[in-house]
Amino acid sequence: MGGTFDPIHNGHIRMAIESCEALGLSSITLVPAADPPHRDAPRVNAARRLAMVAESVKDIAQLEVDGRELQRSGKSYSFATACEFRAEVGIDASLTMIMGADAFLGFTSWHRWQEFLEVLNIVVLARPGWAWPEQGELASWVSKCRVDVNALPGQSRGGVAFLSSRLLDISASDIRERLQAGLSIDGLVPDVVRHYIAQQKLYV
């Protein structure tokens, strides 16, 4: 599960844990983007964002962090990351990328988006009651490769599944705005992240 994590918050963590449980996975790896190609540059540099993610998950058995995108120069293309993971786990292992529904709606703008399913599966997390658009290029693509989420552990790649998830109404942008306004972020981020932000004087 990738993202800028600027900063990581409790919504990210709950989404990852609940996805891990729902999909019956042994673990989920969080991959902070160093230089995301689809949005403005993060407010905080990649090394600090990676440090916050690492501190947040160090005591959570289901979650891991991988900083490989900080080791590459240029834009942090998810397709390159997916190919690296595939090379490491082997051709037959089930490999899945987890992303939110809002991000998936813009998937056709991603670098080499039509090739992702040659490398892995995709799980799209959506709030209960969310309706997937029935028309358009992405909808047509999904109709050809959509599978039941329970089928993913048995296939190495090639499937898109949707998972209804209890997504917490927390956003990184709101957290940044609260910090700039001098408001509390208690309960929105892990305590270790709150202390790190205060110590490093981030987002002010």
C-alpha positions in Angstrom: 0.0 0.0 0.0 1.7 3.2 -1.2 1.1 6.8 -0.4 2.8 10.1 0.4 1.9 9.7 4.1 2.3 13.4 4.7 1.8 12.7 7.5 0.7 9.1 8.2 -2.4 9.1 10.3 -4.8 6.7 12.1 -7.0 6.4 9.0 -4.0 4.9 7.0 -3.2 2.5 9.8 -6.8 1.2 10.4 -7.2 0.9 6.6 -4.1 -1.3 6.4 -4.9 -3.4 9.4 -8.5 -4.0 8.3 -7.4 -4.9 4.8 -4.9 -7.3 6.1 -7.6 -9.0 8.2 -10.3 -9.0 5.4 -7.9 -10.4 2.8 -6.4 -13.0 5.1 -2.9 -11.7 4.5 0.2 -12.3 6.7 1.3 -8.7 6.4 0.9 -5.5 4.4 3.8 -3.3 3.4 3.5 0.4 3.5 5.6 2.1 0.8 6.1 5.9 1.2 6.5 7.7 -2.2 9.6 9.8 -2.4 8.5 12.0 -5.3 4.8 11.3 -6.2 4.0 12.0 -9.9 0.3 12.7 -9.5 0.3 15.4 -6.9 2.1 18.5 -5.6 5.3 17.8 -3.8 4.8 16.7 -0.2 5.3 19.3 2.5 7.8 17.2 4.4 10.8 15.5 2.8 10.7 11.7 2.1 13.2 10.7 4.8 11.1 12.3 7.6 7.9 10.8 6.2 9.5 7.4 6.1 10.7 7.9 9.7 7.1 8.7 10.8 5.7 5.6 9.0 8.4 3.4 10.5 7.7 4.6 14.0 4.0 4.2 13.6 4.1 0.5 12.6 7.1 -0.8 14.5 4.8 -2.4 17.1 2.0 -3.6 14.8 2.6 -7.2 13.7 0.6 -7.0 10.5 2.3 -3.9 9.1 5.8 -3.4 7.6 7.4 -0.4 5.9 9.6 -0.4 2.8 11.6 2.7 1.9 12.8 1.5 -1.6 11.3 4.5 -3.4 13.6 6.8 -1.6 16.5 4.9 -3.1 15.5 5.7 -6.7 16.0 9.0 -8.4 13.2 10.7 -10.3 9.5 10.2 -9.9 8.2 7.4 -7.7 6.3 5.3 -10.2 4.3 2.6 -8.6 4.8 0.3 -11.7 8.5 0.2 -11.1 7.9 -0.7 -7.4 5.4 -3.4 -8.4 8.0 -4.9 -10.7 10.6 -4.9 -8.0 8.3 -6.7 -5.6 7.3 -9.3 -8.2 11.0 -10.0 -8.9 11.6 -10.6 -5.2 8.6 -12.8 -4.3 8.7 -14.9 -7.5 6.4 -15.5 -10.4 3.8 -17.7 -8.6 3.3 -15.8 -5.3 0.1 -13.8 -4.9 1.0 -10.1 -4.9 -1.6 -7.4 -4.3 -1.6 -3.6 -4.4 -4.1 -1.9 -2.2 -5.5 1.6 -3.0 -8.4 3.8 -2.1 -11.3 4.3 -4.4 -10.6 8.0 -5.0 -7.0 7.2 -6.1 -8.3 4.4 -8.4 -10.7 6.7 -10.2 -7.6 8.5 -11.6 -5.8 5.2 -12.3 -5.7 5.8 -16.1 -3.3 8.7 -15.6 -0.8 6.4 -13.9 2.4 5.5 -15.6 1.9 2.2 -17.6 -1.5 1.6 -15.8 -2.7 -1.0 -18.3 0.3 -3.2 -17.4 -0.2 -3.4 -13.7 -2.3 -6.6 -13.8 0.6 -8.4 -15.6 2.5 -8.0 -12.4 0.0 -8.1 -9.5 -3.6 -7.9 -8.3 -5.4 -4.7 -7.2 -7.7 -4.2 -4.3 -9.8 -1.0 -4.2 -11.0 0.1 -0.8 -14.3 1.9 -0.7 -16.7 3.2 1.9 -19.8 1.1 2.4 -22.4 2.2 -0.2 -19.9 3.6 -2.6 -20.9 2.9 -6.2 -18.4 2.2 -8.9 -19.0 4.1 -12.2 -20.4 1.9 -14.9 -19.1 3.9 -17.9 -15.7 5.1 -19.2 -12.3 3.6 -20.0 -11.5 2.5 -16.5 -14.9 0.9 -16.0 -14.6 -1.0 -19.2 -11.1 -2.3 -18.2 -12.4 -3.3 -14.7 -15.3 -5.3 -16.3 -12.8 -7.6 -18.0 -10.7 -8.4 -15.0 -12.9 -8.0 -11.9 -12.8 -10.9 -9.5 -14.2 -11.6 -6.0 -11.9 -10.5 -3.3 -11.8 -14.0 -1.9 -10.2 -15.3 -5.1 -7.1 -13.2 -4.8 -5.0 -15.4 -2.4 -5.2 -18.1 -5.1 -4.0 -16.0 -8.0 -0.7 -14.3 -8.5 -1.8 -11.4 -10.6 -4.5 -10.2 -13.0 -7.5 -9.5 -10.8 -9.2 -6.3 -9.6 -11.4 -6.6 -6.5 -13.4 -4.2 -4.4 -13.5 -4.3 -0.7 -16.0 -2.4 1.4 -14.0 -0.9 4.3 -14.7 1.3 7.3 -12.6 4.2 6.3 -12.0 6.7 9.0 -12.8 10.3 8.1 -9.3 11.6 8.6 -7.1 13.3 5.9 -3.5 14.4 5.9 -4.5 17.7 4.4 -6.8 18.4 7.4 -4.1 17.5 9.8 -1.7 19.9 8.1 -4.2 22.6 8.2 -4.9 22.0 11.9 -1.2 22.2 12.7 -0.8 25.4 10.8 -3.8 26.9 12.7 -2.3 25.7 16.0 -5.1 23.2 16.7 -4.8 19.8 18.3 -4.2 16.6 16.2 -4.7 14.3 19.2 -6.5 11.1 18.2 -5.8 11.8 14.5 -2.3 10.4 14.3 -0.3 7.9 16.4 1.3 9.5 19.5 4.8 8.8 18.1 3.9 10.8 15.0 2.5 13.7 17.1 5.6 13.8 19.1 7.9 13.6 16.0 6.0 16.5 14.3 6.3 18.6 17.4 9.9 17.8 17.9 10.9 18.5 14.3 8.5 21.5 14.0 6.9 20.1 10.9 3.9 21.6 9.0 4.0 25.0 10.7 
